[in-house]
Amino acid sequence: MLKSWLSSLLGAETARQPAPAPTRRSVERLSTYEVAWLKPETGDARRGVVLDFSERGVRMRFMAPVAVPDQVRINIPELSLDRPAEVIWRSREDIGLKFLDASAA
């Protein structure tokens, strides 16, 4: 009722919902929940979970903040994926990794 009253008062054009914001991503991401291991050149591997996966990289989550070097190998056993990657962003519990060419590591 309020919506119809507002539409009549302001005109139908004004009362419409705004269009959704365009996405910045040029590659489709798939939601997943797969265990993955990050292997630095030296030191212990770190276990996390892949939340989003695309042909260019992944978003991983950890149970607690972890120190991850900029260059790592990512291993996702369930997806038969093992390749070099670079950390491109970090938050408290998540990191974004970009896949690198296999010859990069």
MMTF fields as JSON, N, C-alpha, C and O atoms, coordinates in Angstrom:
{
  "mmtfVersion": "1.0.0",
  "mmtfProducer": "UNKNOWN",
  "numBonds": 419,
  "numAtoms": 420,
  "numGroups": 105,
  "numChains": 1,
  "numModels": 1,
  "chainsPerModel": [1],
  "groupsPerChain": [105],
  "chainIdList": ["A"],
  "bondAtomList": [4, 2, 8, 6, 12, 10, 16, 14, 20, 18, 24, 22, 28, 26, 32, 30, 36, 34, 40, 38, 44, 42, 48, 46, 52, 50, 56, 54, 60, 58, 64, 62, 68, 66, 72, 70, 76, 74, 80, 78, 84, 82, 88, 86, 92, 90, 96, 94, 100, 98, 104, 102, 108, 106, 112, 110, 116, 114, 120, 118, 124, 122, 128, 126, 132, 130, 136, 134, 140, 138, 144, 142, 148, 146, 152, 150, 156, 154, 160, 158, 164, 162, 168, 166, 172, 170, 176, 174, 180, 178, 184, 182, 188, 186, 192, 190, 196, 194, 200, 198, 204, 202, 208, 206, 212, 210, 216, 214, 220, 218, 224, 222, 228, 226, 232, 230, 236, 234, 240, 238, 244, 242, 248, 246, 252, 250, 256, 254, 260, 258, 264, 262, 268, 266, 272, 270, 276, 274, 280, 278, 284, 282, 288, 286, 292, 290, 296, 294, 300, 298, 304, 302, 308, 306, 312, 310, 316, 314, 320, 318, 324, 322, 328, 326, 332, 330, 336, 334, 340, 338, 344, 342, 348, 346, 352, 350, 356, 354, 360, 358, 364, 362, 368, 366, 372, 370, 376, 374, 380, 378, 384, 382, 388, 386, 392, 390, 396, 394, 400, 398, 404, 402, 408, 406, 412, 410, 416, 414],
  "bondOrderList": [1, 1, 1, 1, 1, 1, 1, 1, 1, 1, 1, 1, 1, 1, 1, 1, 1, 1, 1, 1, 1, 1, 1, 1, 1, 1, 1, 1, 1, 1, 1, 1, 1, 1, 1, 1, 1, 1, 1, 1, 1, 1, 1, 1, 1, 1, 1, 1, 1, 1, 1, 1, 1, 1, 1, 1, 1, 1, 1, 1, 1, 1, 1, 1, 1, 1, 1, 1, 1, 1, 1, 1, 1, 1, 1, 1, 1, 1, 1, 1, 1, 1, 1, 1, 1, 1, 1, 1, 1, 1, 1, 1, 1, 1, 1, 1, 1, 1, 1, 1, 1, 1, 1, 1],
  "groupList": [{"groupName": "MET", "atomNameList": ["N", "CA", "C", "O"], "elementList": ["N", "C", "C", "O"], "formalChargeList": [0, 0, 0, 0], "bondAtomList": [1, 0, 2, 1, 3, 2], "bondOrderList": [1, 1, 2], "singleLetterCode": "M", "chemCompType": "L-PEPTIDE LINKING"}, {"groupName": "LEU", "atomNameList": ["N", "CA", "C", "O"], "elementList": ["N", "C", "C", "O"], "formalChargeList": [0, 0, 0, 0], "bondAtomList": [1, 0, 2, 1, 3, 2], "bondOrderList": [1, 1, 2], "singleLetterCode": "L", "chemCompType": "L-PEPTIDE LINKING"}, {"groupName": "LYS", "atomNameList": ["N", "CA", "C", "O"], "elementList": ["N", "C", "C", "O"], "formalChargeList": [0, 0, 0, 0], "bondAtomList": [1, 0, 2, 1, 3, 2], "bondOrderList": [1, 1, 2], "singleLetterCode": "K", "chemCompType": "L-PEPTIDE LINKING"}, {"groupName": "SER", "atomNameList": ["N", "CA", "C", "O"], "elementList": ["N", "C", "C", "O"], "formalChargeList": [0, 0, 0, 0], "bondAtomList": [1, 0, 2, 1, 3, 2], "bondOrderList": [1, 1, 2], "singleLetterCode": "S", "chemCompType": "L-PEPTIDE LINKING"}, {"groupName": "TRP", "atomNameList": ["N", "CA", "C", "O"], "elementList": ["N", "C", "C", "O"], "formalChargeList": [0, 0, 0, 0], "bondAtomList": [1, 0, 2, 1, 3, 2], "bondOrderList": [1, 1, 2], "singleLetterCode": "W", "chemCompType": "L-PEPTIDE LINKING"}, {"groupName": "GLY", "atomNameList": ["N", "CA", "C", "O"], "elementList": ["N", "C", "C", "O"], "formalChargeList": [0, 0, 0, 0], "bondAtomList": [1, 0, 2, 1, 3, 2], "bondOrderList": [1, 1, 2], "singleLetterCode": "G", "chemCompType": "PEPTIDE LINKING"}, {"groupName": "ALA", "atomNameList": ["N", "CA", "C", "O"], "elementList": ["N", "C", "C", "O"], "formalChargeList": [0, 0, 0, 0], "bondAtomList": [1, 0, 2, 1, 3, 2], "bondOrderList": [1, 1, 2], "singleLetterCode": "A", "chemCompType": "L-PEPTIDE LINKING"}, {"groupName": "GLU", "atomNameList": ["N", "CA", "C", "O"], "elementList": ["N", "C", "C", "O"], "formalChargeList": [0, 0, 0, 0], "bondAtomList": [1, 0, 2, 1, 3, 2], "bondOrderList": [1, 1, 2], "singleLetterCode": "E", "chemCompType": "L-PEPTIDE LINKING"}, {"groupName": "THR", "atomNameList": ["N", "CA", "C", "O"], "elementList": ["N", "C", "C", "O"], "formalChargeList": [0, 0, 0, 0], "bondAtomList": [1, 0, 2, 1, 3, 2], "bondOrderList": [1, 1, 2], "singleLetterCode": "T", "chemCompType": "L-PEPTIDE LINKING"}, {"groupName": "ARG", "atomNameList": ["N", "CA", "C", "O"], "elementList": ["N", "C", "C", "O"], "formalChargeList": [0, 0, 0, 0], "bondAtomList": [1, 0, 2, 1, 3, 2], "bondOrderList": [1, 1, 2], "singleLetterCode": "R", "chemCompType": "L-PEPTIDE LINKING"}, {"groupName": "GLN", "atomNameList": ["N", "CA", "C", "O"], "elementList": ["N", "C", "C", "O"], "formalChargeList": [0, 0, 0, 0], "bondAtomList": [1, 0, 2, 1, 3, 2], "bondOrderList": [1, 1, 2], "singleLetterCode": "Q", "chemCompType": "L-PEPTIDE LINKING"}, {"groupName": "PRO", "atomNameList": ["N", "CA", "C", "O"], "elementList": ["N", "C", "C", "O"], "formalChargeList": [0, 0, 0, 0], "bondAtomList": [1, 0, 2, 1, 3, 2], "bondOrderList": [1, 1, 2], "singleLetterCode": "P", "chemCompType": "L-PEPTIDE LINKING"}, {"groupName": "VAL", "atomNameList": ["N", "CA", "C", "O"], "elementList": ["N", "C", "C", "O"], "formalChargeList": [0, 0, 0, 0], "bondAtomList": [1, 0, 2, 1, 3, 2], "bondOrderList": [1, 1, 2], "singleLetterCode": "V", "chemCompType": "L-PEPTIDE LINKING"}, {"groupName": "TYR", "atomNameList": ["N", "CA", "C", "O"], "elementList": ["N", "C", "C", "O"], "formalChargeList": [0, 0, 0, 0], "bondAtomList": [1, 0, 2, 1, 3, 2], "bondOrderList": [1, 1, 2], "singleLetterCode": "Y", "chemCompType": "L-PEPTIDE LINKING"}, {"groupName": "ASP", "atomNameList": ["N", "CA", "C", "O"], "elementList": ["N", "C", "C", "O"], "formalChargeList": [0, 0, 0, 0], "bondAtomList": [1, 0, 2, 1, 3, 2], "bondOrderList": [1, 1, 2], "singleLetterCode": "D", "chemCompType": "L-PEPTIDE LINKING"}, {"groupName": "PHE", "atomNameList": ["N", "CA", "C", "O"], "elementList": ["N", "C", "C", "O"], "formalChargeList": [0, 0, 0, 0], "bondAtomList": [1, 0, 2, 1, 3, 2], "bondOrderList": [1, 1, 2], "singleLetterCode": "F", "chemCompType": "L-PEPTIDE LINKING"}, {"groupName": "ILE", "atomNameList": ["N", "CA", "C", "O"], "elementList": ["N", "C", "C", "O"], "formalChargeList": [0, 0, 0, 0], "bondAtomList": [1, 0, 2, 1, 3, 2], "bondOrderList": [1, 1, 2], "singleLetterCode": "I", "chemCompType": "L-PEPTIDE LINKING"}, {"groupName": "ASN", "atomNameList": ["N", "CA", "C", "O"], "elementList": ["N", "C", "C", "O"], "formalChargeList": [0, 0, 0, 0], "bondAtomList": [1, 0, 2, 1, 3, 2], "bondOrderList": [1, 1, 2], "singleLetterCode": "N", "chemCompType": "L-PEPTIDE LINKING"}],
  "groupTypeList": [0, 1, 2, 3, 4, 1, 3, 3, 1, 1, 5, 6, 7, 8, 6, 9, 10, 11, 6, 11, 6, 11, 8, 9, 9, 3, 12, 7, 9, 1, 3, 8, 13, 7, 12, 6, 4, 1, 2, 11, 7, 8, 5, 14, 6, 9, 9, 5, 12, 12, 1, 14, 15, 3, 7, 9, 5, 12, 9, 0, 9, 15, 0, 6, 11, 12, 6, 12, 11, 14, 10, 12, 9, 16, 17, 16, 11, 7, 1, 3, 1, 14, 9, 11, 6, 7, 12, 16, 4, 9, 3, 9, 7, 14, 16, 5, 1, 2, 15, 1, 14, 6, 3, 6, 6],
  "groupIdList": [1, 2, 3, 4, 5, 6, 7, 8, 9, 10, 11, 12, 13, 14, 15, 16, 17, 18, 19, 20, 21, 22, 23, 24, 25, 26, 27, 28, 29, 30, 31, 32, 33, 34, 35, 36, 37, 38, 39, 40, 41, 42, 43, 44, 45, 46, 47, 48, 49, 50, 51, 52, 53, 54, 55, 56, 57, 58, 59, 60, 61, 62, 63, 64, 65, 66, 67, 68, 69, 70, 71, 72, 73, 74, 75, 76, 77, 78, 79, 80, 81, 82, 83, 84, 85, 86, 87, 88, 89, 90, 91, 92, 93, 94, 95, 96, 97, 98, 99, 100, 101, 102, 103, 104, 105],
  "secStructList": [7, 2, 2, 2, 2, 2, 2, 2, 2, 2, 7, 2, 2, 2, 2, 1, 7, 7, 7, 7, 7, 7, 7, 7, 7, 1, 1, 7, 7, 3, 3, 3, 3, 3, 3, 3, 3, 3, 3, 7, 1, 1, 1, 7, 7, 3, 3, 3, 3, 3, 3, 3, 3, 7, 1, 1, 3, 3, 3, 3, 3, 7, 1, 1, 7, 7, 7, 7, 7, 1, 3, 3, 3, 3, 3, 3, 4, 4, 4, 6, 3, 3, 3, 3, 3, 3, 3, 3, 3, 3, 7, 1, 1, 3, 3, 3, 3, 3, 3, 7, 7, 4, 4, 4, 7],
  "xCoordList": [0.823, 0.0, 0.87, 0.611, 1.889, 2.786, 3.505, 3.704, 3.892, 4.59, 3.703, 4.165, 2.431, 1.528, 1.254, 1.159, 1.124, 0.918, 2.144, 2.012, 3.348, 4.572, 4.711, 5.146, 4.342, 4.401, 3.484, 3.871, 2.273, 1.339, 1.787, 1.572, 2.401, 2.856, 4.088, 4.164, 5.043, 6.305, 6.373, 7.274, 5.461, 5.512, 6.179, 7.058, 5.773, 6.245, 7.75, 8.409, 8.306, 9.734, 10.573, 11.577, 10.196, 10.975, 10.91, 11.885, 9.809, 9.618, 10.261, 10.288, 10.771, 11.397, 12.691, 13.355, 13.024, 14.264, 15.435, 15.322, 16.562, 17.723, 18.245, 18.08, 18.869, 19.442, 20.617, 21.324, 20.823, 21.956, 23.273, 23.399, 24.24, 25.551, 26.222, 26.107, 26.915, 27.596, 28.731, 29.35, 28.999, 30.072, 31.41, 31.494, 32.46, 33.794, 34.515, 35.553, 34.006, 34.702, 34.437, 33.299, 35.518, 35.384, 35.365, 35.132, 35.608, 35.643, 34.648, 34.578, 33.888, 32.911, 33.602, 34.599, 33.063, 33.57, 32.585, 31.37, 33.127, 32.296, 32.477, 33.605, 31.373, 31.447, 31.793, 31.285, 32.655, 33.067, 33.437, 33.411, 33.771, 34.245, 35.192, 34.834, 36.408, 37.409, 38.619, 39.061, 39.146, 40.368, 41.536, 41.653, 42.39, 43.565, 44.759, 44.621, 45.925, 47.178, 47.998, 48.155, 48.522, 49.459, 50.846, 51.096, 51.745, 53.098, 54.082, 54.321, 54.649, 55.68, 56.971, 57.123, 57.888, 59.16, 59.901, 60.525, 59.823, 60.397, 59.342, 58.489, 59.406, 58.458, 57.33, 57.307, 56.401, 55.294, 54.153, 53.923, 53.45, 52.244, 51.138, 51.103, 50.247, 49.114, 47.825, 47.626, 46.956, 45.683, 44.594, 44.484, 43.785, 42.652, 41.553, 41.625, 40.542, 39.406, 39.217, 39.209, 39.066, 38.776, 37.279, 36.467, 36.917, 35.505, 35.03, 33.888, 35.897, 35.586, 36.723, 37.887, 36.371, 37.35, 37.048, 35.896, 38.068, 37.902, 39.125, 40.049, 39.139, 40.294, 41.52, 42.64, 41.33, 42.442, 42.964, 44.105, 42.15, 42.61, 41.522, 40.469, 41.803, 40.89, 40.818, 41.682, 39.76, 39.654, 39.695, 38.913, 40.613, 40.766, 40.453, 40.632, 39.985, 39.71, 40.463, 40.609, 40.935, 41.64, 40.879, 40.153, 41.043, 40.345, 40.85, 40.12, 42.074, 42.679, 43.635, 44.048, 43.982, 44.949, 46.255, 46.76, 46.789, 48.038, 48.966, 48.524, 50.241, 51.24, 51.473, 51.885, 51.209, 51.396, 52.303, 52.006, 53.413, 54.277, 53.579, 52.557, 54.14, 53.515, 53.489, 52.565, 54.477, 54.546, 54.427, 55.169, 53.493, 53.262, 52.876, 52.651, 52.806, 52.163, 50.844, 50.781, 49.795, 48.499, 48.193, 48.335, 47.768, 47.397, 45.963, 45.653, 45.092, 43.693, 43.482, 43.147, 43.672, 43.62, 42.331, 42.39, 41.176, 39.899, 39.717, 38.934, 40.441, 40.343, 41.562, 41.698, 42.446, 43.688, 44.458, 44.958, 44.545, 45.218, 46.439, 46.336, 47.57, 48.811, 49.619, 50.205, 49.65, 50.353, 50.803, 50.309, 51.741, 52.204, 51.127, 50.304, 51.158, 50.179, 50.814, 51.823, 50.189, 50.642, 49.49, 48.36, 49.778, 48.767, 48.562, 49.515, 47.301, 47.029, 46.22, 46.165, 45.588, 44.945, 44.833, 44.876, 44.689, 44.602, 43.577, 43.44, 42.863, 42.037, 42.375, 43.329, 41.615, 41.942, 42.006, 42.957, 41.022, 40.969, 40.978, 41.1, 40.854, 40.794, 41.995, 42.583, 42.343, 43.333, 42.857, 42.136, 43.261, 42.998, 44.294, 45.318, 44.243, 45.426, 45.198, 44.139, 46.192, 46.169, 47.083, 48.223, 46.572, 47.399, 48.5, 48.289, 49.678, 50.805, 51.065, 50.579, 51.82, 52.217, 52.987, 53.706, 52.849, 53.553, 55.057, 55.759, 55.572, 57.011, 57.511, 58.718, 56.566, 56.964, 57.55, 58.178, 57.359, 57.884, 58.652, 59.164],
  "yCoordList": [-1.186, 0.0, 1.254, 2.19, 1.273, 2.409, 2.587, 3.71, 1.47, 1.537, 2.138, 2.966, 1.731, 2.285, 3.756, 4.543, 4.152, 5.55, 6.37, 7.46, 5.842, 6.538, 6.648, 7.68, 5.587, 5.618, 6.686, 7.418, 6.786, 7.783, 9.2, 10.136, 9.346, 10.66, 11.119, 12.275, 10.226, 10.591, 10.235, 10.693, 9.445, 8.967, 7.602, 7.322, 6.769, 5.387, 5.317, 4.432, 6.224, 6.176, 6.353, 5.659, 7.247, 7.533, 6.397, 6.162, 5.69, 4.659, 3.323, 2.412, 3.19, 1.936, 1.695, 2.627, 0.42, 0.038, 0.377, 0.278, 0.776, 1.063, -0.206, -1.306, -0.044, -1.189, -1.736, -0.979, -3.043, -3.597, -3.06, -2.78, -2.925, -2.421, -3.434, -4.64, -2.963, -3.899, -4.602, -4.022, -5.839, -6.589, -6.199, -5.922, -6.178, -5.849, -7.089, -6.973, -8.241, -9.479, -9.839, -9.841, -10.14, -10.503, -12.014, -12.491, -12.767, -14.221, -14.785, -14.317, -15.779, -16.383, -17.096, -17.791, -16.916, -17.6, -18.667, -18.476, -19.789, -20.88, -21.006, -21.048, -21.065, -21.29, -22.745, -23.641, -22.969, -24.323, -24.357, -23.324, -25.499, -25.644, -26.833, -27.933, -26.589, -27.642, -27.327, -26.18, -28.346, -28.192, -27.938, -28.585, -26.995, -26.682, -26.473, -26.14, -26.675, -26.487, -25.44, -25.501, -24.472, -23.506, -23.918, -24.093, -24.071, -24.523, -23.409, -23.129, -22.776, -21.776, -22.468, -23.678, -21.699, -22.267, -22.906, -23.957, -22.26, -22.826, -22.769, -21.882, -23.701, -23.704, -24.69, -25.447, -24.66, -25.612, -25.181, -23.993, -26.175, -25.919, -25.425, -25.77, -24.621, -24.088, -24.589, -24.512, -25.104, -25.674, -24.62, -23.895, -24.544, -23.636, -24.221, -25.375, -23.419, -23.847, -22.875, -21.659, -23.418, -22.59, -22.31, -23.235, -21.027, -20.626, -20.274, -20.561, -19.653, -19.275, -19.736, -19.714, -20.156, -20.712, -20.188, -20.196, -19.739, -19.353, -19.823, -20.387, -19.598, -19.999, -19.163, -19.554, -18.019, -17.135, -17.268, -16.894, -17.795, -17.885, -18.336, -18.824, -18.158, -18.627, -17.613, -16.749, -17.75, -17.065, -18.152, -19.102, -18.015, -19.011, -18.397, -17.199, -19.24, -18.822, -19.734, -20.934, -19.133, -19.852, -19.687, -18.71, -20.637, -20.592, -19.443, -18.944, -19.035, -17.938, -17.214, -17.771, -15.995, -15.292, -16.089, -16.601, -16.189, -16.906, -16.028, -15.196, -16.235, -15.55, -16.377, -17.534, -15.781, -16.453, -15.575, -14.398, -16.137, -15.322, -14.983, -15.575, -14.034, -13.575, -14.644, -14.665, -15.527, -16.581, -17.937, -18.229, -18.767, -20.091, -21.071, -20.679, -22.33, -23.342, -23.656, -23.81, -23.75, -24.148, -25.557, -25.88, -26.379, -27.754, -27.966, -27.809, -28.327, -28.648, -30.086, -30.326, -31.047, -32.462, -32.876, -33.606, -32.433, -32.84, -32.346, -32.915, -31.281, -30.732, -31.1, -30.643, -31.929, -32.32, -31.097, -31.078, -30.08, -28.848, -28.66, -28.749, -28.405, -28.115, -27.181, -27.606, -25.901, -24.933, -23.732, -23.506, -22.953, -21.758, -20.676, -20.595, -19.848, -18.771, -17.591, -17.725, -16.445, -15.215, -14.625, -14.558, -14.199, -13.532, -12.134, -11.366, -11.804, -10.476, -9.592, -8.378, -10.179, -9.393, -10.235, -11.464, -9.558, -10.213, -9.494, -8.272, -10.262, -9.711, -10.518, -11.295, -10.343, -11.019, -12.538, -13.158, -13.141, -14.596, -15.109, -16.315, -14.233, -14.635, -14.096, -13.077, -14.802, -14.289, -14.578, -15.547, -13.736, -13.954, -14.345, -13.681, -15.418, -15.931, -15.912, -16.311, -15.448, -15.479, -16.615, -16.717, -17.468, -18.546, -17.983, -17.032, -18.588, -18.224, -19.342, -20.458, -19.055, -20.104, -21.173, -20.877, -22.393, -23.496, -23.3, -23.816, -22.581, -22.366, -21.284, -21.079, -20.582, -19.5, -19.986, -19.205, -21.252, -21.75, -23.022, -23.582],
  "zCoordList": [0.0, 0.0, 0.0, -0.756, 0.838, 0.888, -0.447, -0.911, -1.058, -2.337, -3.42, -4.205, -3.474, -4.491, -4.212, -5.155, -2.957, -2.625, -3.019, -3.576, -2.728, -3.076, -4.594, -5.105, -5.312, -6.776, -7.338, -8.249, -6.806, -7.318, -6.966, -7.736, -5.816, -5.391, -6.17, -6.585, -6.367, -7.005, -8.476, -9.179, -8.944, -10.321, -10.345, -9.529, -11.258, -11.33, -11.557, -11.011, -12.343, -12.648, -11.388, -11.223, -10.511, -9.319, -8.319, -7.605, -8.242, -7.234, -7.601, -6.773, -8.801, -9.211, -8.441, -7.988, -8.308, -7.646, -8.559, -9.781, -7.966, -8.807, -9.462, -8.933, -10.606, -11.321, -10.513, -9.848, -10.57, -9.839, -10.392, -11.584, -9.507, -9.92, -10.834, -10.611, -11.851, -12.748, -12.007, -11.114, -12.378, -11.748, -12.359, -13.556, -11.534, -12.024, -12.519, -13.171, -12.234, -12.59, -14.046, -14.514, -14.738, -16.145, -16.345, -17.455, -15.276, -15.351, -14.338, -13.202, -14.752, -13.86, -12.708, -12.902, -11.502, -10.326, -9.904, -9.961, -9.481, -8.988, -7.493, -7.0, -6.769, -5.331, -5.086, -5.761, -4.12, -3.787, -2.316, -1.647, -1.818, -0.444, -0.435, -0.012, -0.911, -1.042, -0.175, -0.1, 0.474, 1.255, 0.304, -0.736, 0.668, -0.142, 0.77, 1.947, 0.198, 0.92, 0.185, -1.034, 0.944, 0.396, 0.856, 2.049, -0.109, 0.192, -0.157, -1.331, 0.871, 0.584, 0.158, 0.329, -0.393, -0.833, 0.348, 0.205, 1.504, 2.722, 3.823, 3.831, 4.73, 5.839, 5.627, 4.657, 6.557, 6.562, 5.649, 5.426, 5.13, 4.332, 5.261, 6.443, 4.715, 5.479, 4.854, 3.641, 5.712, 5.258, 5.341, 6.33, 4.281, 4.249, 3.385, 2.963, 3.127, 2.325, 1.169, 1.361, -0.023, -1.198, -1.214, -1.188, -1.257, -1.283, -2.68, -3.04, -3.471, -4.855, -5.738, -5.339, -6.949, -7.872, -9.272, -9.706, -9.967, -11.372, -12.14, -11.553, -13.436, -14.236, -13.903, -14.235, -13.252, -12.925, -11.501, -11.23, -10.582, -9.202, -8.248, -8.658, -6.954, -5.907, -4.774, -4.623, -3.986, -2.694, -1.647, -1.695, -0.692, 0.369, 1.719, 1.936, 2.613, 3.992, 4.941, 4.704, 6.018, 7.067, 8.374, 8.555, 9.282, 10.569, 11.444, 12.3, 11.231, 11.983, 11.042, 10.026, 11.371, 10.521, 10.411, 11.41, 9.209, 8.974, 8.139, 7.347, 8.339, 7.529, 6.274, 6.349, 5.137, 3.853, 3.0, 2.792, 2.499, 1.634, 0.322, -0.025, -0.389, -1.642, -2.728, -3.542, -2.759, -3.766, -3.079, -2.141, -3.547, -2.965, -4.075, -5.22, -3.715, -4.565, -3.894, -2.675, -4.685, -4.145, -4.631, -5.811, -3.686, -3.998, -3.53, -2.35, -4.475, -4.171, -4.618, -5.778, -3.719, -4.112, -4.819, -5.809, -4.343, -4.935, -6.363, -7.123, -6.735, -8.089, -8.936, -10.071, -8.377, -9.058, -9.551, -10.676, -8.699, -9.06, -8.168, -6.945, -8.764, -8.048, -8.929, -9.924, -8.559, -9.406, -8.601, -7.497, -9.141, -8.446, -8.454, -9.366, -7.409, -7.296, -6.562, -5.87, -6.739, -6.094, -5.291, -5.774, -4.068, -3.243, -3.815, -3.952, -4.153, -4.721, -3.781, -3.977, -2.757, -1.714, -0.451, -0.501, 0.677, 1.978, 2.835, 2.77, 3.636, 4.704, 5.956, 5.953, 7.005, 8.271, 8.127, 8.604, 7.486, 7.372, 5.937, 5.723, 4.958, 3.555, 2.788, 3.152, 1.72, 0.776, -0.635, -0.873, -1.562, -2.977, -3.66, -3.5, -4.418, -5.109, -6.608, -7.093, -7.333, -8.797, -9.231, -8.777, -10.114, -10.641, -11.529, -12.282, -11.425, -12.275, -13.26, -13.078, -14.294, -15.236, -14.502, -13.548, -14.926, -14.276, -14.319, -13.45, -15.288, -15.403, -14.431, -14.301, -13.735, -12.841, -11.526, -10.811, -11.192, -9.914, -10.102, -9.133]
}
